[in-house]
């Protein structure tokens, strides 16, 4: 089955990644369908480029990320298919295969520029158009060597931007580094989870990736600490044992009492005057 390899590599009792248990039917022909790029900091930083096809996400790991420059050919290693639900995944994989931080870097729709996708994949030349937040226009995936599409032969492909209005020399990975889902960076994504998970045993300890992890973990811990301090200060400023909602209701009740009190006093005064009138008239008659 298409997702057997994906499931074999993961322990879903530990990983927050979706299992992909729900069957999915994808559009056919040249109908647009989902694509995404996930920025993945694991043993090395890379970008996972995914195209929806036949109910799964065809996936390639692009070490340096996509380039908008048609003269730059980016290596793209074909990896196992992923479930379509994975396309919205962003978070922390604490251990095991792919341990690291996953950011949803881009997403949108892709449209095949060929009628037969299977034939294009088998040939090793898939042309398509992207309409994402960051990646747009015409692209091609080209296999670098011979070999069959269904797992055999070489897994090495090239991801290349075609020349069009969306092409240019800008480094899109550096220009737009943040998540399209949370608008955060790796440290912010980690701070929402549990930075302590890698305090002593992070996925990469040495080299450039290890140094990157060290900075991200330190910043994520600092951000959690700041949020905790802010929450504690807010809690100390409230009357003990009373929630925001209870204090709001109490203030509303006090305001209501102040508003109603004059009305009751006015009503009482009118009643008192009305009841005293007959006595005053009787006393006046006796005097006379």
C-alpha positions in Angstrom: 0.0 0.0 0.0 1.1 3.6 -0.6 1.5 4.5 3.1 3.1 1.3 4.3 6.6 2.7 4.4 5.4 5.9 6.1 3.7 3.9 8.9 6.5 1.4 9.3 9.0 4.2 10.1 6.9 5.9 12.8 5.7 5.1 16.4 2.4 7.0 16.6 2.2 6.5 20.3 5.2 8.9 20.6 4.9 11.0 17.4 2.2 13.7 16.9 2.3 13.1 13.1 -1.0 12.0 11.6 -1.4 8.2 11.0 -3.2 8.6 7.7 -6.0 6.2 8.4 -8.7 7.9 6.4 -8.8 7.1 2.7 -8.6 10.1 0.4 -9.5 10.5 -3.3 -7.6 13.1 -5.2 -8.7 15.0 -8.3 -7.6 13.7 -11.7 -6.3 15.1 -14.9 -5.2 18.8 -14.8 -7.5 19.7 -11.9 -5.7 21.7 -9.2 -5.0 19.9 -5.9 -3.1 20.4 -2.7 0.6 21.0 -2.3 2.8 22.0 0.6 6.4 22.6 1.6 7.4 21.8 5.2 10.6 23.2 6.6 12.1 20.4 8.7 14.9 20.8 11.2 16.0 17.3 12.1 19.5 15.8 11.8 19.9 18.4 9.0 17.7 21.3 7.9 15.8 20.5 4.7 12.5 21.3 2.9 9.9 18.6 2.3 8.2 19.3 -1.0 4.8 17.5 -1.3 2.3 17.1 -4.2 -1.1 15.5 -3.7 -1.7 12.6 -6.1 -3.9 9.5 -5.9 -4.9 10.1 -2.3 -1.4 10.7 -0.9 1.3 13.3 -0.9 4.2 12.5 -3.2 7.3 13.7 -1.3 10.8 15.0 -2.1 13.3 16.2 0.5 15.0 19.4 -0.9 18.2 20.1 1.2 18.6 23.7 0.3 14.9 24.5 -0.4 13.2 25.7 -3.6 14.9 28.4 -5.7 13.1 31.0 -7.8 16.1 31.3 -10.0 15.7 29.1 -13.2 19.5 28.8 -13.4 19.6 27.1 -10.0 18.8 23.3 -10.0 18.0 22.1 -6.5 18.5 18.5 -5.5 15.3 16.8 -4.5 15.5 13.3 -3.0 12.3 11.2 -3.5 11.1 9.8 -0.2 8.1 7.8 1.0 4.5 9.0 0.3 2.8 10.8 3.2 -0.9 11.0 4.1 -2.8 14.1 2.8 -3.5 15.1 6.4 0.2 15.6 6.8 0.0 18.7 4.7 -1.4 20.8 7.6 1.0 19.3 10.2 3.3 21.7 12.1 4.9 20.9 15.4 7.6 18.9 17.3 8.5 15.3 16.7 10.2 14.5 20.1 12.0 11.3 19.2 12.4 8.5 16.6 12.4 8.9 12.9 12.4 12.5 11.8 12.8 13.9 15.3 12.9 17.6 15.1 10.7 20.6 14.4 8.4 20.8 11.4 7.2 24.2 10.1 4.5 24.6 7.4 6.6 26.9 5.3 4.2 27.1 2.3 1.0 25.6 0.9 -1.5 26.1 -1.8 -2.6 24.3 -5.0 -0.6 22.7 -7.8 -1.9 22.0 -11.3 -0.3 19.4 -13.6 0.9 20.7 -17.0 0.5 17.2 -18.4 -2.6 15.0 -18.9 -1.0 11.8 -17.6 0.8 12.3 -14.3 1.8 8.6 -13.9 3.4 8.6 -17.3 5.3 11.8 -16.5 6.6 10.4 -13.2 7.7 7.2 -14.9 9.5 9.2 -17.5 11.1 11.3 -14.8 9.8 14.7 -16.1 6.9 16.2 -14.3 5.9 19.8 -15.2 3.4 21.7 -13.0 2.2 25.1 -11.9 2.2 26.2 -8.2 -0.1 28.7 -6.6 1.1 29.0 -3.0 1.8 31.8 -0.6 5.5 31.9 -1.5 5.9 29.6 -4.5 4.1 30.4 -7.8 4.3 29.8 -11.5 5.7 27.0 -13.6 8.1 24.4 -12.3 9.5 20.9 -13.2 10.8 17.9 -11.4 13.4 16.0 -13.4 14.9 12.6 -12.4 18.7 12.8 -12.8 19.3 9.1 -13.7 17.4 6.2 -15.1 15.3 3.9 -13.0 11.7 3.0 -12.4 9.3 5.3 -10.5 7.9 2.7 -8.2 10.8 2.5 -5.7 13.5 1.2 -8.0 16.5 3.0 -9.5 17.8 6.3 -8.4 15.8 8.5 -6.0 17.6 11.7 -7.1 15.6 14.4 -8.8 16.1 18.1 -9.5 13.5 20.8 -8.7 13.8 23.7 -11.2 11.8 26.9 -11.6 10.8 27.8 -15.2 11.3 31.3 -16.5 8.1 33.3 -16.0 6.8 36.4 -14.1 7.3 34.6 -10.8 11.0 33.8 -11.4 13.8 35.9 -10.0 17.1 36.1 -8.2 15.6 36.5 -4.7 16.4 33.8 -2.1 12.9 33.0 -1.1 13.9 30.8 1.8 15.9 33.7 3.4 13.4 36.3 2.3 10.3 34.5 3.7 11.5 32.2 6.5 8.4 32.0 8.7 5.4 29.6 8.9 2.3 30.3 6.8 0.3 28.6 9.6 1.5 30.1 12.8 3.6 33.0 11.4 6.3 31.8 13.8 9.8 30.5 13.5 11.3 27.3 14.9 11.8 28.7 18.4 8.2 29.9 18.6 6.9 26.5 17.4 9.1 24.7 20.0 8.1 27.1 22.8 4.5 26.1 22.3 5.4 22.5 22.9 8.1 21.3 25.3 11.6 22.7 24.9 12.9 20.5 27.7 12.5 17.5 25.4 16.0 18.2 24.0 17.7 19.9 26.9 20.2 17.0 27.1 19.6 14.9 24.0 18.7 17.0 21.0 18.4 15.5 17.4 21.8 17.0 16.3 24.5 18.0 18.7 27.5 18.9 16.5 28.2 21.1 13.6 26.0 23.9 12.1 22.8 22.0 12.8 23.7 21.3 16.4 24.5 25.0 17.0 21.2 25.9 15.4 19.3 23.6 17.8 21.2 25.0 20.8 20.1 28.5 20.0 16.6 27.6 19.2 16.2 25.5 22.4 17.6 28.4 24.5 15.3 30.9 22.9 12.2 28.6 23.2 13.0 28.1 27.0 13.3 31.9 27.4 10.0 32.5 25.7 8.2 29.9 27.9 9.7 31.5 31.0 8.6 35.0 29.9 5.0 33.7 29.3 5.0 32.0 32.7 6.3 35.1 34.5 3.6 37.2 32.7 0.9 34.7 33.7 2.0 34.7 37.3 2.0 38.5 37.5 -1.4 38.6 36.1 -2.6 36.0 38.6 -1.1 38.0 41.5 -2.9 41.2 40.4 -6.4 39.5 40.8 -8.3 39.2 44.1 -7.6 35.8 45.6 -10.0 33.1 44.6 -11.9 35.2 42.1 -11.8 34.7 38.3 -12.1 37.4 35.7 -15.7 36.3 35.0 -16.6 36.5 38.7 -15.2 40.0 39.1 -17.0 41.2 36.0 -20.3 39.8 37.3 -19.6 41.4 40.7 -18.9 44.8 39.1 -22.1 44.5 37.0 -24.2 43.7 40.1 -22.8 46.7 42.0 -23.5 49.0 39.1 -27.0 47.7 38.9 -27.6 48.3 42.6 -26.4 51.9 42.3 -28.7 52.5 39.4 -31.8 51.0 41.1 -31.3 52.5 44.6 -32.4 56.1 43.7 -35.5 54.7 42.0 -36.5 52.8 45.2 -35.9 55.9 47.3 -38.0 58.1 45.0 -40.8 55.6 45.0 -40.8 55.4 48.8 -40.9 59.2 49.1 -43.9 59.4 46.9 -45.7 56.7 48.9 -44.9 58.5 52.2 -46.2 61.8 50.9 -49.4 60.2 49.6 -50.2 58.5 52.9 -49.5 61.6 55.1 -51.9 63.8 53.1 -55.3 62.6 54.8 -53.8 63.1 58.3 -52.7 66.6 57.5 -56.1 67.5 56.2 -57.8 66.1 59.3 -55.5 68.1 61.6 -56.2 71.3 59.6 -60.0 70.8 60.0 -59.7 70.3 63.8 -57.6 73.5 64.2 -60.2 75.5 62.3 
